[in-house]
Amino acid sequence: MNRPFPPQAVTAPPRPSLAVLVAVSALQPFALNVLAPATPALARTFATDYATIQLTLGLYLLAVAVTQVVIGPISDRFGRRPCVIGGVALFTIGSFAGAFAFDTVTLLAARVVQAAGGGTAFALARAIVRDTSERDEAASRIGYLTMVMVVAPMVAPFVGGVIDSHLGWRAIFGVKTLFGVAVLAYAFAGLGETAPKTHLTSVGDMLRAFPLLLGDRGFLGYALAMSFTSAAFFAFIAGAPFVVVESMGRSADVYGAFFALTALGYMVGNFVSGRYALRMGTDLMVTIGTVLSLAAIGAEVVLIAMMPWTPVTLFLPLVVNAVGNGLTMPGATAGALSARPEAAGTAAGVAGALQLGLGALVSFITGAAVVAAPTALIAVMAICIVASFAAHRYGRSGRSR
């Protein structure tokens, strides 16, 4: 079989510290969530409805998804370092502009610029890990890296709420600007070029990388496994608050307490993956993770059938599922980025966009379905988990060919 890009002998790229990769990765999830407590204040400031202000979330996610598709092949062509530094600079500019927004249009534009910068940095951090690590080691390092995706959303709303209460919503953008400046300085000092000497030497090569990836069974299987695992979590985020508060009649703080257990379970899975992926192998970690999630969602179905549905019977199996998700995500991500290492940036962008796009679709479906039938939450999650398991099997069989 002819390779699309001829192999080249290259020296090992310099490995940046995990700390600098965590810093650039944290921009996107932190900025996404830190503004959430201030949305009522934003609606009052600009005298607009809540649905319009919620576009600060929807457009942000859309901009992140689109940016990841575009920036991946660009970084394969021109290098990771200039793209990451440009992304962090763009994030900082968008944050600064948001602090001085005078209407909803300028506010939303600032959020889109901010999202484009943060999405660039987040996507390429994973590509950098793959540039500087073999497949199993990449899964180990990504395991630690993806813990940011749990910690940042947990911390950010609290930080945003405190800032909004004492200093107002514009100060939130000011803090994000300072965060961006600090990360920009850190990236300048600690991030060297890691991309291999590019095989993508023209626009045509860059465009051909997309169908090559989408036609690669290994990439598609692992990317779908990663995306469906993430979609199960998006479904949980979209549906669980309604189930607990409206259907079960419990207070929001009860949901918050149990959600913290779920987040902790995901972090445990990430930590175990980071600790043991290199020793046990990426595929075994993903297999354990998907099987554990299947067992957890099966236990949830049994509990629904046999016992009253309470926060305890809802969350305890889902904590186990979260551990399984935490085991699955790093290995599936590393598998997708390893399918064609010569186009790791493009792979990171396409996989990231697929993850966000599928997650957004599933969250929309779940949010509508649980209003009609609260148990639809478990049905949607079960479909996603089964699809993740099947996609991993598909990807593994593609690698063995």
Buried (B, 14 or more C-beta within 10 A) or exposed (E): EEEBBEEEEEEEBEBBEBEBBBBBBBBBBBBBBBBBBBBEBBBEBBEBEEEBBBBBBEBBBBBBBBBBBBBBBBBBBBBBBEBBBBBBBBBBBBBBBBBEBEEBEBBBBBBBBBBBBBBBBBBBBBBBBBBBBBBBBBBBBBBBBBBBBBBBBBBBBEBBBEBBEEEEBBBBBBBBBEBBBEBBEBBEEBBEBBBBEBBBEEEEBBEBBBEBBEEBBBBBBBBBBBBBBBBBBBBBBBBBBBBBBEBBEBEEEBBEEBBEEBBBBBBBBBBBBBEBBBEBBBBBBBBBBBBBBBBBBEBBBEBBEEEEBEBEBBBBBBBBBBBBBBBBBBBBBBBBBBBBBBBBBBBBBBBBBBBBBBBBEBBEBBBEBBEEEBBBBBBBBBBBBBBBBBBBBBBBEBBEE
